[in-house]
Amino acid sequence: MQILIAIIIGGIFACAIYMILRRSIVKLIMGLALLGHAANLLIFSAGGLAKGHPALVAPGSTAPPEPYADPLPQALILTAIVISFGVLAFMMVLVSRAYNAVGNDDTDEFVNTER
């Protein structure tokens, strides 16, 4: 299972980098979104996959029952999701402004603007 997850994460990273290196700015945004998802999966898999094991402490006990899932990667991923959503929203607004100024989504055309 760990090898399959690693292959999937590598595939998503490869697709993200390929899309970021394209000239279209819409593909750049999609590549950034894929990169964020791949990073989240990497953090989640590095924390250890524990299917069906809770990260919660039962009432009246001081520690979660063995085996348990580590809650730290889940908290980090939740924070990373919020930050990546904010960055994507900013990028979409920036692309909209650039498209209105240039009239094209090709990044090579951005050099020839007077603004």
SULGI-V692275 format. One record per helix or strand of 3 or more residues. SS is the DSSP state (2 for helix, 1 for strand). FROM is the first residue (numbers start at 1). TO is the last residue. If there is no record, write none. Layout:
[[SS:FROM:TO] [SS:FROM:TO]]
//
This chain:
[[2:2:20] [2:25:46] [2:71:102] [2:107:112]]
//
